[in-house]
């Protein structure tokens, strides 16, 4: 049935739902369409790490955007919990990036210098201090960098709560594959597998599947899937107090005792299978970093396809091909971190409430070309 919506969001991953929630919070009638339902792509596999100072340091526009998003996180989670009446596991427990060789320590010293120069709170630690903070870490650790501001959010909790909060504001999520988006007399026409819809605005937030949504007049966005496998281990009590990064994996300790070990980075097209090699490598890396992982329970493996762009930056902004169409995609390894800032900046754009200058670095036109 063709119900009236002010905005149709294509994609119900963490970015699509965050944008939809924010628009709905500001009073828009929002309908979300996704071929597989809520959070079935990269979002369901994410460890939910919020660590811009570790992950994005080499890409200044992304780093700045990540820092802005991290700054929004407390308020974002509070707002979603309040509107949904649901709890979200969210902790700013800090992260510890450890090195095991002189070369790695040299890199970590450089990281600490850059962070301090940028005014970010961080501490370069000796091996003894690392072991004091995290006694279960392997004995060959040479030192580390502590970033107290980092944290994580349980993505499944966040998705459930955003969906409930949006629904309370009238947002609808339907399982529906969108094939094509084009201009129409009344705004934007959305052709799905079963119906044709119209709305004043459409946001394409389809992650790795973005290029399968044809937007008239825009070249297909070169967003490609990069597979990430992540294993989940189980302890009676969490073995770590904070996120720990090694050279080959990261460990995210939940308060429940579950430990997430991530992640592979693989070009495997749209193949969403877990592999023997992926699980083997993650377990071996986890046990190198945290020897007691050999004794942990094995809860399972998750697989997601991260949406990557050729320049490693997300695509957030207006389509050149169809007025009223916007993109919020290509967030690669940072979808969860960047969800709040993407939602705010895109809602501003869609509702005509201003265009943040940061968006210049993420404009769709760098890939979609000029209007045909
Ligand atoms: N942001 C962590 C990952 O993509 O593995």
Boltz pocket constraint, residues with backbone or C-beta under 6 A from the ligand:
constraints:
  - pocket:
      binder: B
      contacts: [[A, 49], [A, 55], [A, 228], [A, 262], [A, 263], [A, 264], [A, 306], [A, 332], [A, 333], [A, 334]]
      max_distance: 6.0
